[in-house]
Amino acid sequence: MFNYLVKEFLARTGESPHPTRREVWDEFEDKSLCPLTCHLPELAEQPNYYNQKASLTQLKKERPWYKDIHSQVLQEVPKRVEKAFDRWLKGDANGKKSGRPRFKGEGQYKTFTYQQFKQYYFSNDVIKLSKIGNVKVIVHRPIPDGFIIKTVSVTKKADGCYVTLSLDDKTVPTIKPDFDANNIVGIDCGLIDFIVTSNNERVEAPKHLRKAEHKLRKAQKRVSRRRKGSKRRKKAVQKLSKQHKKVADTRKDFHFKTANQLLKKYDVVASEKLNIKGLARTRLAKSIHDAGWGQFLSILTNKAENAGLLVVKVLPHGTSQECSNCGHKVKKPLSQRMHNCPVCHTSLCRDHNAAINIRNRGAHDLYNQAQLMSRVA
């Protein structure tokens, strides 16, 4: 079936004998080739990462300039295509599917990766990239002893190119030697205060995007006034990109510092399983994107794993409505910022109340997990 589609495609277009995966799927969906009423057998040879990677040898003969690109960089491209099509056709681990893969426009392909990298290619402030040569780099921080470089990615951003090194160290412990499960804190993410802990510690929401809106608006207007395709427009777009990158970098730096402060004090951090995509469809979408809860929780989880600590995700339902002292449900609108329980007369900030509930649920889940592990052992 697959070979038949390829032959039909070549007969119609007269193109190279290596059609893209999207072109093959377009032909597969064509009613003239395969009516909806007929039975669709399994493809004899489905387009996948392996046969597309195998076709690179022939492509280098047909397009000699492919030889100027490192083989690992070329092999990474069909791997990304494979992931994109899997997310479209099969979905992710939760069954959620993404949109149909699209071709990247000129200048949109901004990252390439070397899947294997020799350690001695990186020394001091010089990195050797195959097919490119020696490149001077500004080292953000030295590589710790014992870490091995696994992959290298080069990314083009608004203010230059960045090299990202993926490191591996077998000596990193899965759990910290003096790990204390009782040293637990709950955090409630919000828009007024970025986080409120169960110990009533507050971190104010910095609102990076809101503060930069005036500069972004001026930069965007400058782009709109320029003629499309002109050099002046390209310069204006670059300035706008730099301004957006500055906002993103400032937010990310804030997230790293906040996560670091939490993990210095506590061994276990309990947080909510937030449906950020759903929340971002509300009228608070701009503020939610500005806060960047998803990025923060991802950074917090990764840093905890690297430090041998733990982040526990709990269900968020009812954390703001339930009394942290007696468990009585006190319904209140979002505008009501205080929690006043009519049963036990507990009165405290609703975010603090929610953080205590999150900590209690996290401790409960952690206890159940320990009990289950002891039974299995």
C-alpha positions in Angstrom: 0.0 0.0 0.0 2.8 2.4 1.0 4.8 1.6 -2.2 1.6 2.1 -4.3 1.1 5.5 -2.7 4.7 6.5 -3.4 4.4 5.4 -7.1 1.2 7.4 -7.5 2.7 10.4 -5.9 5.7 10.2 -8.3 3.5 9.8 -11.3 1.6 12.9 -10.3 4.4 15.2 -9.3 7.6 13.8 -10.9 9.5 14.7 -7.8 12.4 13.0 -6.0 11.9 9.3 -5.0 12.0 10.5 -1.3 8.7 12.2 -0.6 8.2 13.7 2.8 6.0 11.9 5.4 3.4 14.6 5.2 3.1 14.3 1.4 2.6 10.5 1.8 -0.1 11.0 4.3 -1.7 13.6 2.1 -1.9 11.0 -0.7 -3.1 8.4 1.8 -6.1 10.7 2.7 -6.8 11.5 -1.0 -10.3 10.1 -1.9 -9.2 9.4 -5.5 -6.6 7.0 -4.2 -8.5 5.4 -1.4 -12.3 6.0 -1.2 -13.7 6.2 2.3 -16.0 3.3 1.5 -13.2 0.8 0.9 -11.3 -1.3 3.4 -7.9 0.2 4.4 -5.3 -2.5 5.0 -2.2 -1.9 7.0 0.6 -0.2 5.2 3.3 -2.6 4.0 6.0 -0.2 4.9 4.9 2.7 7.1 7.0 5.8 7.0 9.0 5.9 10.2 12.2 7.1 11.8 14.3 4.1 10.6 13.4 4.1 6.9 13.6 7.9 6.7 17.0 7.7 8.3 18.1 5.0 5.9 17.1 7.2 3.0 19.7 9.9 4.0 22.5 7.9 2.3 20.8 8.2 -1.1 19.8 11.8 -0.4 23.5 12.7 0.1 24.2 11.4 -3.5 21.3 13.4 -5.0 22.0 16.5 -3.0 25.7 16.8 -2.4 25.4 19.8 -0.1 23.9 17.4 2.5 27.5 16.1 3.0 28.4 19.5 4.6 26.0 18.6 7.5 27.0 16.2 10.2 25.3 12.8 10.0 24.0 13.0 13.6 22.4 16.4 12.9 20.6 14.9 9.8 19.4 11.9 11.8 17.9 14.1 14.5 15.5 15.6 11.9 13.5 12.4 11.2 13.5 11.7 14.9 11.7 15.0 15.6 9.3 14.2 12.7 8.6 10.8 14.3 7.8 12.5 17.6 5.6 15.1 16.0 3.6 12.5 14.1 3.3 10.2 17.2 1.8 13.1 19.1 -0.6 13.8 16.3 -1.7 10.2 15.6 -1.3 8.5 19.0 -1.1 11.3 21.6 1.1 11.6 24.6 1.2 9.5 27.8 -2.1 11.1 28.9 -3.8 10.4 25.5 -3.8 14.1 24.5 -3.1 14.7 20.8 -1.4 17.7 19.3 -2.1 19.4 16.0 -1.1 18.2 12.6 2.7 18.6 12.0 3.5 21.6 9.8 6.6 22.5 7.8 8.8 25.1 9.4 9.2 28.4 7.5 12.5 29.9 6.5 14.5 30.8 9.6 12.2 28.9 11.9 14.4 25.8 12.3 16.6 27.2 15.1 18.0 24.2 16.9 20.2 21.3 15.8 21.6 18.5 18.0 24.7 16.3 18.1 23.5 13.0 19.6 27.0 11.9 20.6 29.8 14.2 21.7 33.4 13.5 22.6 34.4 15.0 26.0 37.7 16.4 24.8 36.0 18.5 22.1 35.1 20.9 24.9 37.9 22.6 26.7 38.1 26.0 28.5 36.1 28.4 26.3 36.3 26.6 23.0 34.0 23.9 21.7 34.6 21.9 18.5 31.5 21.2 16.5 31.9 18.7 13.6 31.5 20.1 10.1 31.6 23.6 11.7 35.0 23.9 13.5 36.2 25.5 16.7 33.8 28.0 18.2 34.5 30.3 21.2 31.9 30.2 23.9 31.1 32.1 27.1 30.9 29.3 29.7 27.9 29.9 32.0 29.4 27.6 34.7 32.1 24.9 34.7 31.1 21.3 34.3 31.3 19.5 37.7 33.8 16.7 38.1 32.4 13.3 37.2 29.8 14.5 34.7 29.9 13.2 31.2 28.7 15.2 28.2 26.0 13.2 26.3 24.5 15.5 23.7 25.1 19.0 22.5 22.4 21.3 21.1 23.0 24.6 19.3 20.0 27.1 19.4 19.7 30.4 17.6 17.9 33.0 19.7 17.3 36.7 19.3 20.5 37.8 20.9 22.8 35.1 19.5 23.5 31.4 19.5 23.5 29.2 22.7 25.1 25.8 23.2 23.2 23.5 25.6 25.1 20.5 27.1 23.2 17.5 28.4 25.2 15.9 31.2 25.1 12.5 32.9 26.5 11.5 36.3 25.9 8.0 37.8 27.0 9.1 41.3 24.0 11.4 41.8 21.9 9.8 44.6 18.2 9.1 44.0 17.4 10.1 47.6 19.4 12.5 49.8 21.2 10.5 52.6 19.7 12.7 55.4 16.3 12.9 53.7 13.5 13.8 56.2 10.0 13.0 55.0 8.5 15.0 57.9 10.2 18.2 56.6 7.4 18.9 54.2 5.8 22.1 53.0 2.7 22.8 50.9 2.7 25.6 48.3 -0.4 27.3 46.8 0.3 29.1 43.5 -1.6 32.3 42.9 -1.6 35.6 40.9 -1.5 38.1 43.8 1.2 36.1 45.6 3.2 33.8 43.3 3.3 31.2 46.1 2.1 31.0 49.6 3.5 28.2 51.8 1.8 26.3 54.6 4.1 28.1 57.0 2.6 31.4 55.7 5.7 32.4 53.8 4.8 34.6 50.8 6.6 35.3 47.5 5.0 38.2 45.7 4.1 37.8 42.0 6.7 39.8 40.0 4.4 40.2 36.9 7.3 40.5 34.4 5.0 40.8 31.4 2.8 43.4 32.9 5.8 45.6 33.8 7.2 45.3 30.2 4.0 45.8 28.3 4.8 49.5 27.5 8.1 48.6 25.9 6.7 45.6 24.1 3.8 47.8 22.7 6.3 50.4 21.4 8.5 47.7 19.8 5.4 46.0 18.2 4.2 49.3 16.7 7.6 49.8 15.3 7.4 46.5 13.5 3.9 47.2 12.2 5.0 50.5 10.6 7.8 48.8 8.6 7.3 47.5 5.1 7.3 43.7 5.0 10.5 42.2 3.6 12.6 45.3 4.3 15.8 45.4 6.3 14.3 47.9 8.7 11.5 45.5 9.5 14.0 42.7 10.2 15.8 45.0 12.6 12.6 46.0 14.3 11.6 42.3 14.6 14.9 41.5 16.1 14.5 44.3 18.7 11.0 43.0 19.5 12.4 39.4 19.9 15.1 40.6 22.3 12.5 42.4 24.4 10.4 39.2 24.6 13.4 37.2 25.4 14.4 39.5 28.2 10.9 39.0 29.8 11.2 35.2 29.4 14.7 35.1 30.8 13.8 37.3 33.8 10.8 35.1 34.6 12.9 31.9 34.3 15.6 33.3 36.6 12.9 34.2 39.2 11.5 30.6 39.0 15.0 29.1 39.5 15.7 31.3 42.5 12.3 30.6 44.1 12.7 26.8 43.6 16.2 27.0 45.1 14.9 28.8 48.2 12.2 26.2 48.8 14.6 23.2 48.4 17.1 24.7 50.7 14.6 24.7 53.6 12.4 21.6 52.9 13.0 18.0 51.8 9.5 17.5 50.4 7.4 20.1 48.6 3.7 19.4 48.0 2.0 21.2 45.1 -1.2 21.0 43.1 -1.8 19.2 39.9 -2.9 22.3 38.0 -4.8 22.2 34.7 -2.9 25.2 33.4 -4.2 24.9 29.8 -7.8 25.0 31.1 -7.1 27.9 33.4 -5.4 29.8 30.5 -8.8 29.8 28.7 -10.4 32.0 31.3 -10.4 35.8 31.6 -7.2 35.5 33.7 -5.3 33.9 30.8 -2.8 36.8 30.5 -1.9 36.8 34.2 -1.6 33.0 34.3 0.8 33.0 31.3 2.7 35.8 33.0 3.1 33.8 36.2 4.4 30.7 34.4 3.3 28.1 36.9 4.0 25.2 34.5 7.6 26.3 34.0 8.1 26.8 37.7 6.7 23.4 38.8 8.8 21.7 36.1 12.0 23.5 37.3 11.1 22.7 40.9 10.6 19.0 40.1 13.9 18.7 38.2 15.9 20.5 40.8 14.4 18.3 43.5 15.3 15.1 41.6 18.9 16.4 41.1 19.2 17.2 44.9 17.7 13.8 46.0 14.6 15.5 47.3 10.9 15.0 46.5 8.0 17.0 44.9 4.5 15.5 45.6 1.6 16.4 43.3 -1.9 16.4 44.9 -5.4 16.9 43.6 -6.4 20.5 43.8 -10.1 20.0 44.2 -11.5 21.8 47.3 -8.2 23.0 48.7 -9.5 26.6 49.0 -13.0 25.6 50.2 -12.0 23.0 52.8 -11.1 24.2 56.3 -7.6 23.2 57.2 -8.5 22.8 60.8 -11.7 20.8 60.9 -12.3 19.8 57.3 -15.7 21.6 57.0 -16.3 22.9 53.5 -16.8 26.7 53.4 -17.9 27.8 49.9 -16.6 31.3 48.9 -16.1 33.2 45.7 -12.7 34.0 44.3 -13.1 37.6 45.4 -13.3 36.6 49.1 -9.6 36.4 50.2 -10.2 35.3 53.8 -11.3 31.9 55.1 -13.7 32.1 58.0 -14.9 28.7 59.3 -18.4 28.8 61.0 -17.7 25.5 62.8 -14.3 25.9 64.4 -14.0 29.7 63.9 -10.7 29.4 62.1 -9.8 32.7 60.3 -6.9 33.0 58.0 -6.0 33.9 54.4 -7.6 31.6 51.9 -4.2 31.0 50.1 -2.6 30.0 53.5 -5.5 27.7 54.2 -5.1 26.1 50.8 -1.4 25.6 51.3 -2.0 23.8 54.6 -4.5 21.5 52.9 -2.0 20.8 50.1 0.7 19.9 52.7 -1.7 17.6 54.6 -2.7 15.8 51.3 0.9 15.5 50.3 1.9 14.0 53.7 -1.1 11.6 53.4 0.0 10.5 49.9 3.6 10.1 51.0 2.5 8.0 54.0 0.4 5.7 51.7 3.3 5.4 49.3 5.6 4.4 52.1 3.1 1.8 53.4 2.8 0.3 49.9 6.6 0.1 49.5 6.9 -1.6 52.9 4.3 -4.2 51.9 6.0 -5.0 48.6 9.4 -5.3 50.3 
